[in-house]
Amino acid sequence: MGTIAVRYCSKTKMGNTRRIAEAIAEGAEVTAVSILDEPKLTEKTDLLLLGGAPYANIMAPELREYAESLDPALIGEVVLFTTSNWSRRTVIALKKILREKGITVADSYFYAHMLQIESKMEAAKQFGAKFR
Ligand SMILES: Cc1cc2nc3c(=O)[nH]c(=O)nc-3n(C[C@H](O)[C@H](O)[C@H](O)COP(=O)(O)O)c2cc1C
């Protein structure tokens, strides 16, 4: 299927988005990388699985900057994932940023409620496995 990258921004000690990212990456047979560790995507990537969460109604500024700095020439398509208490705002805002840059973003995305991370691990793995 080409090259797959999993990138995520996870801020709480619980690491909800990190755990979902790692399960998706396991399914896709790649390694999940935090954008806080690697703030630029430099490799050509056919599919970028990108995830984050809202904090006080907005995504982390690091994630916004990451999305804004992505090079459309390097990316085939983006598929999003998110965790939160109730809001889907992060995916909506990411879709807008990326599409305005001319990057293709899949309409569907993976969501896990912050209190259901454990029970969503298998589904996240299956979600990642679809792409490999
Ligand atoms: C300071 C703070 C503010 C939050 N604000 C929101 C919010 O506005 N809407 C929402 O749905 N969830 C909110 N949440 C819940 C987080 O989005 C949720 O816990 C998420 O899974 C955190 O991901 P992480 O563990 O990867 O950082 C907030 C969490 C924290 C710690």
Ligand as a Chemical Component Dictionary entry (heavy atoms), coordinates in Angstrom:
data_LIG
# 
_chem_comp.id                   LIG 
_chem_comp.type                 NON-POLYMER 
_chem_comp.pdbx_formal_charge   0 
_chem_comp.three_letter_code    LIG 
# 
loop_
_chem_comp_atom.comp_id 
_chem_comp_atom.atom_id 
_chem_comp_atom.alt_atom_id 
_chem_comp_atom.type_symbol 
_chem_comp_atom.charge 
_chem_comp_atom.model_Cartn_x 
_chem_comp_atom.model_Cartn_y 
_chem_comp_atom.model_Cartn_z 
_chem_comp_atom.pdbx_ordinal 
LIG C1  C1  C 0 -6.894  20.862 30.461 1  
LIG C2  C2  C 0 -7.823  19.961 29.679 2  
LIG C3  C3  C 0 -8.845  20.514 28.927 3  
LIG C4  C4  C 0 -9.720  19.700 28.191 4  
LIG N1  N1  N 0 -10.705 20.270 27.426 5  
LIG C5  C5  C 0 -11.525 19.478 26.688 6  
LIG C6  C6  C 0 -12.552 20.050 25.871 7  
LIG O1  O1  O 0 -12.686 21.265 25.780 8  
LIG N2  N2  N 0 -13.373 19.207 25.189 9  
LIG C7  C7  C 0 -13.246 17.842 25.254 10 
LIG O2  O2  O 0 -14.015 17.148 24.604 11 
LIG N3  N3  N 0 -12.259 17.277 26.005 12 
LIG C8  C8  C 0 -11.405 18.053 26.716 13 
LIG N4  N4  N 0 -10.423 17.492 27.481 14 
LIG C9  C9  C 0 -10.263 16.035 27.460 15 
LIG C10 C10 C 0 -9.084  15.613 26.571 16 
LIG O3  O3  O 0 -9.308  15.999 25.232 17 
LIG C11 C11 C 0 -8.966  14.085 26.644 18 
LIG O4  O4  O 0 -8.649  13.719 27.965 19 
LIG C12 C12 C 0 -7.929  13.530 25.699 20 
LIG O5  O5  O 0 -8.114  12.136 25.612 21 
LIG C13 C13 C 0 -6.523  13.871 26.141 22 
LIG O6  O6  O 0 -5.606  13.238 25.293 23 
LIG P1  P1  P 0 -4.106  12.966 25.758 24 
LIG O7  O7  O 0 -4.183  12.091 26.985 25 
LIG O8  O8  O 0 -3.509  12.235 24.611 26 
LIG O9  O9  O 0 -3.469  14.282 26.005 27 
LIG C14 C14 C 0 -9.559  18.279 28.226 28 
LIG C15 C15 C 0 -8.529  17.738 29.001 29 
LIG C16 C16 C 0 -7.660  18.548 29.727 30 
LIG C17 C17 C 0 -6.560  17.928 30.531 31 
# 
loop_
_chem_comp_bond.comp_id 
_chem_comp_bond.atom_id_1 
_chem_comp_bond.atom_id_2 
_chem_comp_bond.value_order 
_chem_comp_bond.pdbx_ordinal 
LIG C1  C2  SING 1  
LIG C2  C3  SING 2  
LIG C2  C16 DOUB 3  
LIG C3  C4  DOUB 4  
LIG C4  N1  SING 5  
LIG C4  C14 SING 6  
LIG N1  C5  DOUB 7  
LIG C5  C6  SING 8  
LIG C5  C8  SING 9  
LIG C6  O1  DOUB 10 
LIG C6  N2  SING 11 
LIG N2  C7  SING 12 
LIG C7  O2  DOUB 13 
LIG C7  N3  SING 14 
LIG N3  C8  DOUB 15 
LIG C8  N4  SING 16 
LIG N4  C9  SING 17 
LIG N4  C14 SING 18 
LIG C9  C10 SING 19 
LIG C10 O3  SING 20 
LIG C10 C11 SING 21 
LIG C11 O4  SING 22 
LIG C11 C12 SING 23 
LIG C12 O5  SING 24 
LIG C12 C13 SING 25 
LIG C13 O6  SING 26 
LIG O6  P1  SING 27 
LIG P1  O7  DOUB 28 
LIG P1  O8  SING 29 
LIG P1  O9  SING 30 
LIG C14 C15 DOUB 31 
LIG C15 C16 SING 32 
LIG C16 C17 SING 33 
# 
